[in-house]
């Protein structure tokens, strides 16, 4: 009986250890990708079902630059801090490298909808990838 | 013999409890880290803050669709309302790189634009003086500067910061970058843009 109690404690420790040590798995983030500018594909389980892509609008402006607005809904009754960035691809799928693709902080309130907008840095951009990740304090020091 | 399965279970429990931390993001094996990481955060303007500030105005200028061949010179940037160091030249260089890749407009500093010309330097001093005083910029000065320095627009900047103590021993600091692009041909304000960066940091 005593052994079983010890076993239960150890397994509980293991589960607790797993819960804390694997946090980075859920922080891996989502990638919203557009394909042929006609549809937006997103993971159905964004941040453990915390977010949903409600709407997406993609258009080429008068200046010839691709503009994107993704509407994200926070499905949880809890505020969340994330970061996002747009990466741009040309019509051959080659990345259009630019200094404008930087991680931008975004706070989404409980059950709130946020517009995540981006504009291509060049007329060559024909497609995009929207990356998102949870904001975490760096653990490298 | 009956204790053998229990020993196995105990071993599994131990493995779960003590070896799973290996699942955690491991410490870097090299001193090099990706510059895309958040990096060190202090109350001062950090590397990522410069990225955010320059990307904001670059995005705004790109979105406006300035005519091809438009030459923008970074003019005076008033940083007196910010107690921390503001690396204006670094911002100018970052913008220059971004627009070089964008390939529509050219970006340079006003200092580079007026190299060698004493008349243009005198006009720039008047423009700078007015901007620093908060007075309106004279349209004729702008147009003359544009002709002599061969630039289409001047980008003016103001950087200020607001610092507050917040509960928990942290400091909230908000940097405000206000940019105004004046057209040196028409003398009109081409665009104005404000970029705010707020950080909660432990001093």
Interface residues (C-beta under 8 A of the other chain):
Chain A: X3 X4 X6 X7 X10 X11 X13 X14 X15 X16 X17 X18 X21 X22 X23 X24 X25 X61 X62 X63 X64 X65 X67 X97 X98 X99 X100 X102 X103 X104 X119 X121 X122 X137 X138 X139 X140 X141
Chain B: X3 X6 X9 X10 X12 X13 X14 X15 X16 X17 X18 X20 X21 X22 X23 X24 X25 X27 X28 X33 X36 X37 X38 X39 X40 X41 X48 X51 X52 X54 X55 X58 X59 X62 X63 X64 X65 X94 X97 X98 X101 X102 X103
